[in-house]
């Protein structure tokens, strides 16, 4: 039984699902999610400003950057364990959903409730509205417990993915501490976060950093619209030692993958359907990219599957899982230049 399912929500984390990477074969990936959520997706025909909106429950799923990455790694056939916080009844439900999905995970109990997020999908317009609360406030002790649990895996797992927001109560340099510990243990950190915690982590240096246009603009102070803008950012990240590999996504345009060998433009494939939501596209991309890296692929090839997977994720509303077969079918349609 996982810790979050016990009466004491602040108990130290123990394994849920399977037993973790020491009991698996092949490359292992561990993810860290400090601020997970349960994503509730409701569907309405048309959102009305007056009167009641009758909704249908479309899906209920676990969410949060690192958790989503772990789920999708497993769907691609990779090995992953999700380390995450869990508090209150929502945290217990999150753990049950992960168990039911068969995802290896380790819950670190916290005192405040895990958050619930709402995605409202308007069927008539194909629009999605993603409503996300800030989540719990963590104590310094709870943050330290997460570091201790993560430490059980670093060194034995070649890749660690820290993804998602940093909850209130933790210092801005929390992910910088994660980066330092992962590096000292001999593992590689893939980072996907935002805000002050992002800047502190990049000052420490990471193996791979993925950012979208919004996060890129927060780093540059100006809009990042095209490949030239992305190249200027990525070049800065590489030359300052902030990242060994920099991946900046550019929405429908695609992504730029930059390494010491050069910059490669990856153009998003044409969609075989109507785009419904970009929620979860970034997590899906990171999952595909990390799975490929752990399998021994080079960064550009790994990023190409990531771009294809992000495109596939846009064909589903909310953060519902993308079709793996569609993602793989789109991979040959990702054009690349440069490098």
N, C-alpha and C positions, 0 to 999 in steps of 0.2 A: 504494500500500500504506500502510495506516495505521501510525502509530508503534508502537502496542501489538502489532502483529503482527511486529515486527522482533525480532532476538535481544536487543536492549537495551531492557528494559522501562522504563527511565528516560529514554528519548529524548523530545525535545520533541514535542508533538502535531502531527499534520497531518491533513488532511481524509480521512474515510472516506465511503463511500457516494457521494453526489453532491458537488458542489464547494462548496455553501453558499449563503447567501442572495443573494449578488451575482449568482448565475446563475439565480435564480428570478424569477417575476413575482408581483405582488400583495403583500399584507401579509406580512411575515416575522416569525417568532417564534424566539427562541433560548432554549434551556433550559440550566440548569447543574445537573449532578448530581455532587456531590463524593464520594459513597459508593454507587456503583451495585452491582448484584448480578445474578447469574443465578438466576432463580427455578425451582426444580425442584418439580414437583407430582407427588406419588405418591398413588395411590388404593388403599385397602384396603376390603374389604367391611365388616369390623368390626375395630376395634383391640383386640387381646388383650394382657393383661398378662403372660401366660405363654406361652412358646414363640415360634416365628417368626411374624412377620406378613408374608405374601406380598403384595407390592405390585406394582401396574402403573404404569408411567410414563405419566402423563396428559399432561404438557406440559413443555417446557423453553423458557424465554423470558427475554429481557433484562428487568431490573427496576431499580428506583430511581426516586425521585420525578420528576425532570426528564426522564429517559429515557422513562418511561411517558407523561408529558404530551406529549412530542414525537411518540411513536408514535400517540397518540390524535388529536392535532391533524391528522396526516396522514390518518388514517382518516376524519376529518370533512371532508377536502378542503382543509385549510389547508396553509400552508407553515411548516415548522419545521426547525431544526438543533439537535441535541443536543451540547453540550459536556460531556465527562465524563472521569473518570479511568479508567485501565485498567492493571492490573498482572498479570504472570505469565501462566500458561496460561489461567486463568479469564478474565483481561482480554482475551486474544487471542480466546477463544471468544465473549465478549460482542460484540466488534467484528465477528466473522464473522456472528453472528446479526443484528446491526443491518444489515450489508450485505445479507444475504439478504432482510431485510424491506423494504429499499429506503428506509431512514431516513437522511437526511443527518446526519452526526455528525463530531465532531472529538475524537479520543482524546488525552488528555494522559497520557503514560506515567508510572507511579509504580513505586517499587521493591518495595513489598509487594504480595501477591496481592489481586486483587479478590475479594470475598466471594461465596459461594454461599448462598442461602437455601432452606429446604425448606418446602413446604406439603403437609401430610398431610391428604387428604380421605377421610373415612369415609363411604362410599356409603350404608350402612344408616341412619345417623342424619342425614346431610346436614351433618355438622359438619366444619369446617376448622380445622386447627392450623397456625399460621404461625410457623415457627422461624427467627429471624434473628440471625446472629452480628454482632459489632460492626464488622467490616471492617478494612481496613488502617490503619496509622498513616502519616500524611503528614508530610513535612518542610516547613519554612517555604519552602524553594526550590520544592518541588512545588506548594505552595499559590500561590506567586507566579506560576508558569507558567500555572496555571489562570486567574488574573486577567488575565494577558497575552493568552491565547488569547481569553477572553471579550471583551477590549477590541477585538479585530478586528471584532466584530459590533455592539457597543453604538453607538448613534448612527445606524446604518443599519437596525437592527431596531426597530420601534416598541415591542415588548414583549419583556421578558426575564423568564423564569420561573426562580426559584431554589427548588428543591423537594427535600426529603429531608433526611436527617441530615448533620451535620458530622462527619467522621471525626476520630479522635484525632490529636493533634499540631498541629492548627491552632488559632489563638487564638479565644476566644469572640466577638470582634468581627469575624470573617472576613466574615460576611454583611452586617455594617454597612459594611465596606469595599466590598463588592459594591454595596450600595444607593447609596453615595455616588458611586461611579464610574458607575453606570448613570444616575443623575440628572444628573450633570455632563455626560454624553454626550448628554443629551436624550431618553433612552429611559425607559420606565416599567417599574418592577420589580413583579412579582407574586411574593409570598413565601408559602411553605408549608413551615415547618420547626418545630422544637421546641427546648426546653431553653434553656440560657444564651445560645446563639447567636441565639435568637429575640428575647429581651429586648434584646440589644445592637442588633440590626437595627431593631427598632421605635423605639429611642431615636434612631436616625438618621433614620427615616421612610421609608415605602415608598408606592407608588401603591395597591396592593391587597394586603390580607392575608387569607388564608383559614385558619381554625382549626377543629378539631373540639372536642368537649366536653372531652376530656382536656387539650388544649393551652389551651383557654379557662380551665379550672380552675387550671392552673398559673400563669396570669396574674392571676386574681382571688383565688385562695386559697380559693375555695368552689365547690361544685357548680354547674354551668351546665346547668339542666334544661329550661327552657322559653324562650319568646320574650322574656319580661320580663328574665330573666337575661342573655340574649344582647344585648338592647338596652342594658342597663347597661354591658356590656363594650364593645360597638361605639361607644356614645356617648363613652366614655372614650378609645378609640383615635382617634376623629375629632377631639375637642376638644384632645387633646394633640399632634396632628400626627403621630401614629405611623403613620397610614394615611389616604389620601384616600377609600378604599373599604374597608369591613370586611365580611367574610362569615363568619358563624359557623354551622357546621352542627350540627344537633340530631338526628342519627340518623334514625329512622323518622318523626320529626315534620316534618323539612324543614330550612330554613335561613333566617337573617335576613340580608338585604343592606342595608347602611347607607351612605348617601352624604350630602353636604351638603344634599340635597333631602329627606331623611327616611329612615325605616326601613320596609322592606317585608318582610312575612312571606311566605315561600314554602312551601307545604305539599307534602310528598312525595306523588307519585301512588300509587294502589293498584297493587301489583305483579301482573303477569299470570302469576305462577308462584311457586314456592317459593324464598325467599331461601336462598342457599347460602353466601355469604361476603361480608363487607364489606371484605375486603382489596382495595386498589386503587380503592375507590369515590372516595376523596378525590382521587387523581390524575386519575381519569376526569372528575370534576367540574371540576377546574382546567383540564383540556384543553378541555372544551366551552366553559367560560366565556371562556377566553383566545381561542379560535377566533372566538367571536362578537364579542368586543371588537375584535379585529383586523379583523373584517369591517365594523365601524362600528356594531354594535348598542349600545344603552344598557346600563348595568350590570345593571338588573333583568331585562331580557329575556335577557341573557347568562347571568345566574345561574339563570334558570328552566330553560334548557336544561341547565345544570350539575346542577341538582337531578334532572331527568329522567334524565340520564346516570348519575348516582350510583345511582339506583334500578335502572337497567338493569344496571349492573355487579354488583349484588347477586344477580343471577340466574345468575351463573357462579361456579364454584368457583375458589379460588386467585386469582391476578391475571390469569386468562385474559381476553382482550379481550371487552368487551361487544358486543352486537349494535347497530350504529349505527341500523338501521331501528327497532328497539324503542325506543331512546333518543328518536328523533325522534317516534315515535308517542305516547310518554308526555308529551312537552312540553305539549300542549294540556290535559293533566289536572293540571298544576301550578297550584293555586289561589294567588292572591296577595291580600293585604290590606295597607292602609297605603300608605306612600310619599308 
